Amino acid sequence: MKKVWIQNCLHFIFPPLCPLCKDVVDGENTLCPTCWPHIEFIADPCCDQCGLPLATASLHEKEKCISCLQHHFSFTQNRSAILYTQTSKKMILDLKHGHKLSIAPLLAQWMVRSGHKLIEKSDILIPVPLHWTRLLKRGFNQAAVLTQHIGKKTNTPYLLNTLKRVKRTPSQDGLSASARQKNVHHAFIVPNPQDIRGKSLLLIDDVMTTGSTLEACAKVLIQSGAKCVRTLTVGRVCPRLKQGSKI
């Protein structure tokens, strides 16, 4: 009772705010009615491997997009919670570069809703790592923060330091698919493979664009003995859909 009273007092003095427009909202980890419609959640039908939204439903339960029919990924499946639009981009960058860690629980909540089937199949959650120089500069790894929230929400074990980034790669922003792939080549290692040997892993990151970073991580995890790797991100870049369009 005392805890509830204290929480109510804090909400009265410091009411929860919408992460996007800063209007007062009814509770923690939610958006206001004005901003909510601008978040575009990804739902079926989507590619069974990369999670890209598909234009039409198929008679086949495990349909793949054209790209995945032509390209093999080391990870079995990816799911993303929302489209990476101007609105969602602001939230993700506010977390990533704006040090607004209060946004992480909401994004993790959306990831759990989108990726619950993948989480149920996974033994361990693992974040995509930052190079130590970037981690030192930023002060935290947004993928690790999301991993912790997802692990606690779903009671799923997680390991934050199993995967290491040993190559200080430039930002992937603006690079072509081939340049992204080259950029992360040999960028990751697994120092203690015994931690993941024979395990089904769920790799966590903030955004999937071409999948190059997720692929580089998944490949080294498989080579280090993981049974399989699935991936889960907040946002999904979807070049074939116009920004603002509905799925």
C-alpha positions as CSV (number, residue, x, y, z in Angstrom):
1,M,0.0,0.0,0.0
2,K,2.8,2.4,0.9
3,K,4.6,1.6,-2.4
4,V,1.5,2.4,-4.4
5,W,0.9,5.7,-2.5
6,I,4.5,6.8,-3.1
7,Q,4.2,5.9,-6.8
8,N,0.9,7.9,-7.1
9,C,2.6,10.9,-5.5
10,L,5.5,10.6,-7.9
11,H,3.1,10.4,-10.9
12,F,1.3,13.5,-9.6
13,I,4.5,15.5,-9.3
14,F,6.3,14.0,-12.3
15,P,3.5,12.7,-14.6
16,P,4.5,10.2,-17.3
17,L,5.0,11.8,-20.7
18,C,4.7,10.5,-24.3
19,P,8.2,9.7,-25.5
20,L,7.5,11.5,-28.8
21,C,5.6,14.7,-28.1
22,K,6.1,14.9,-24.3
23,D,2.3,15.3,-23.7
24,V,1.1,13.8,-20.4
25,V,-0.2,10.2,-20.8
26,D,-2.2,7.9,-18.5
27,G,0.6,5.5,-17.6
28,E,4.2,4.5,-18.0
29,N,5.5,3.0,-21.3
30,T,2.8,4.3,-23.6
31,L,2.2,6.9,-26.3
32,C,-0.4,9.6,-26.4
33,P,-3.5,9.1,-28.7
34,T,-2.0,11.6,-31.2
35,C,1.3,9.8,-31.7
36,W,0.1,6.2,-31.4
37,P,-1.4,6.0,-35.0
38,H,2.0,7.0,-36.4
39,I,3.7,3.8,-35.2
40,E,3.4,1.1,-37.9
41,F,3.5,-2.3,-36.3
42,I,4.6,-5.3,-38.4
43,A,2.0,-8.1,-38.6
44,D,1.4,-11.1,-40.8
45,P,1.9,-11.6,-43.7
46,C,5.7,-11.2,-43.5
47,C,8.7,-13.1,-44.8
48,D,9.3,-16.1,-42.6
49,Q,13.0,-15.6,-42.6
50,C,13.8,-11.9,-42.6
51,G,10.5,-10.5,-41.3
52,L,10.0,-8.2,-44.2
53,P,6.3,-7.3,-44.6
54,L,4.7,-9.0,-47.6
55,A,2.2,-7.2,-49.8
56,T,-0.3,-10.1,-49.9
57,A,-1.1,-13.2,-47.9
58,S,0.0,-16.5,-49.2
59,L,-1.5,-20.0,-49.1
60,H,1.9,-21.1,-47.7
61,E,2.4,-20.6,-44.0
62,K,6.2,-20.2,-44.3
63,E,6.4,-17.7,-47.2
64,K,9.7,-16.0,-48.0
65,C,10.3,-12.7,-49.7
66,I,12.1,-12.6,-53.1
67,S,15.4,-11.6,-51.5
68,C,15.4,-14.5,-49.0
69,L,14.6,-16.9,-51.8
70,Q,17.8,-15.8,-53.5
71,H,20.0,-15.3,-50.4
72,H,20.9,-17.5,-47.5
73,F,21.1,-16.1,-44.0
74,S,22.9,-17.9,-41.1
75,F,20.0,-16.9,-38.8
76,T,16.8,-19.0,-39.1
77,Q,14.3,-16.2,-38.6
78,N,14.0,-12.5,-37.9
79,R,11.1,-10.6,-36.5
80,S,10.9,-6.9,-36.0
81,A,8.2,-5.0,-34.1
82,I,7.7,-1.9,-36.1
83,L,8.6,-0.3,-39.5
84,Y,11.6,2.1,-39.3
85,T,9.8,5.3,-40.3
86,Q,10.5,9.0,-39.4
87,T,8.4,8.6,-36.3
88,S,9.9,5.3,-35.0
89,K,13.4,6.5,-36.0
90,K,13.1,9.4,-33.6
91,M,12.3,7.0,-30.7
92,I,15.2,4.6,-31.5
93,L,17.7,7.4,-32.0
94,D,16.5,9.1,-28.8
95,L,17.4,5.8,-27.0
96,K,20.6,5.2,-29.0
97,H,22.1,8.6,-29.1
98,G,20.0,10.7,-26.8
99,H,20.6,8.6,-23.7
100,K,16.8,8.4,-23.1
101,L,16.8,5.0,-21.5
102,S,13.3,5.5,-20.3
103,I,12.2,4.6,-23.8
104,A,13.7,1.1,-23.7
105,P,10.9,-0.6,-21.7
106,L,8.3,0.5,-24.2
107,L,10.4,-0.7,-27.2
108,A,11.1,-4.0,-25.4
109,Q,7.4,-4.5,-24.7
110,W,6.7,-4.1,-28.5
111,M,9.5,-6.6,-29.2
112,V,8.1,-9.2,-26.9
113,R,4.7,-8.9,-28.5
114,S,6.2,-9.3,-32.0
115,G,8.8,-11.9,-31.2
116,H,7.1,-14.0,-28.4
117,K,7.2,-17.2,-30.6
118,L,11.0,-16.7,-31.2
119,I,11.6,-16.0,-27.5
120,E,9.7,-19.2,-26.5
121,K,12.1,-21.2,-28.8
122,S,15.2,-19.6,-27.4
123,D,17.5,-20.8,-24.6
124,I,19.5,-17.5,-24.3
125,L,19.1,-13.9,-25.4
126,I,22.3,-12.2,-26.7
127,P,22.7,-8.5,-27.8
128,V,24.6,-7.4,-30.8
129,P,27.7,-5.8,-29.2
130,L,29.4,-2.4,-29.6
131,H,33.1,-2.0,-29.9
132,W,34.7,-1.1,-26.6
133,T,35.6,2.4,-27.9
134,R,32.1,3.2,-28.9
135,L,30.7,1.7,-25.7
136,L,33.0,3.9,-23.7
137,K,31.9,7.0,-25.6
138,R,28.2,6.2,-25.4
139,G,28.2,4.7,-22.0
140,F,25.8,1.9,-22.8
141,N,24.8,-0.6,-25.5
142,Q,21.2,0.0,-26.5
143,A,20.9,-3.7,-27.7
144,A,22.1,-4.9,-24.3
145,V,19.6,-2.6,-22.5
146,L,16.7,-4.0,-24.7
147,T,18.0,-7.6,-24.1
148,Q,17.9,-7.1,-20.3
149,H,14.3,-5.7,-20.4
150,I,13.1,-8.6,-22.7
151,G,14.8,-11.2,-20.5
152,K,13.2,-9.8,-17.3
153,K,9.8,-9.5,-18.9
154,T,9.8,-13.1,-20.2
155,N,12.1,-14.8,-17.6
156,T,14.5,-15.7,-20.4
157,P,18.2,-16.1,-19.6
158,Y,20.5,-13.6,-21.3
159,L,24.3,-13.2,-21.7
160,L,25.6,-9.7,-22.4
161,N,29.3,-10.4,-23.0
162,T,29.3,-13.7,-25.0
163,L,29.6,-12.0,-28.3
164,K,32.5,-9.5,-28.8
165,R,33.0,-6.8,-31.5
166,V,36.8,-6.8,-32.1
167,K,36.8,-4.6,-35.2
168,R,35.9,-0.9,-34.8
169,T,33.7,-0.6,-37.9
170,P,32.4,2.7,-39.2
171,S,28.7,3.5,-39.0
172,Q,26.6,1.4,-41.4
173,D,24.4,4.4,-42.3
174,G,24.3,5.2,-45.9
175,L,26.3,2.1,-47.0
176,S,25.1,-0.2,-49.7
177,A,24.3,-3.9,-48.9
178,S,27.7,-5.1,-50.2
179,A,29.5,-2.3,-48.3
180,R,27.7,-3.2,-45.1
181,Q,28.6,-6.8,-45.5
182,K,32.3,-6.0,-46.0
183,N,32.2,-3.5,-43.2
184,V,31.3,-6.1,-40.6
185,H,33.4,-9.0,-42.0
186,H,35.5,-10.6,-39.2
187,A,34.1,-8.0,-36.8
188,F,32.8,-10.4,-34.1
189,I,34.2,-13.3,-32.0
190,V,32.9,-15.6,-29.3
191,P,35.6,-15.8,-26.5
192,N,33.8,-18.5,-24.6
193,P,32.0,-20.8,-27.0
194,Q,31.2,-23.3,-24.2
195,D,28.5,-20.8,-23.0
196,I,26.4,-21.2,-26.2
197,R,27.3,-24.7,-27.5
198,G,24.2,-26.6,-28.4
199,K,21.9,-23.6,-27.5
200,S,19.2,-21.9,-29.4
201,L,20.0,-18.2,-29.4
202,L,18.0,-15.1,-29.9
203,L,20.1,-12.2,-31.1
204,I,18.8,-8.7,-30.2
205,D,19.4,-5.4,-32.0
206,D,17.7,-2.1,-32.5
207,V,17.2,-2.0,-36.3
208,M,17.5,-4.4,-39.2
209,T,18.4,-2.8,-42.6
210,T,20.0,-5.3,-44.9
211,G,20.7,-7.9,-42.2
212,S,24.5,-7.7,-42.7
213,T,25.3,-7.1,-39.0
214,L,22.9,-9.8,-37.8
215,E,24.3,-12.2,-40.4
216,A,27.9,-11.5,-39.3
217,C,26.9,-12.2,-35.7
218,A,24.8,-15.2,-36.4
219,K,27.5,-16.8,-38.6
220,V,30.2,-16.6,-35.8
221,L,27.7,-17.8,-33.2
222,I,26.9,-20.9,-35.4
223,Q,30.6,-21.5,-36.1
224,S,31.1,-21.4,-32.3
225,G,28.7,-24.2,-31.7
226,A,25.2,-22.6,-31.3
227,K,22.4,-24.9,-32.4
228,C,20.6,-22.1,-34.2
229,V,20.2,-18.4,-34.2
230,R,17.1,-16.3,-34.5
231,T,17.0,-12.5,-34.4
232,L,14.7,-9.8,-33.0
233,T,14.8,-6.1,-33.6
234,V,12.7,-3.0,-32.8
235,G,12.7,-1.6,-36.3
236,R,12.8,-2.9,-39.8
237,V,13.8,-0.8,-42.8
238,C,11.4,-1.6,-45.5
239,P,12.5,0.1,-48.8
240,R,9.7,-1.3,-50.9
241,L,7.0,0.4,-48.8
242,K,6.6,4.1,-49.0
243,Q,7.1,5.7,-45.6
244,G,3.9,6.3,-43.9
245,S,2.0,3.6,-45.8
246,K,0.1,0.9,-44.0
247,I,0.8,-2.8,-44.0
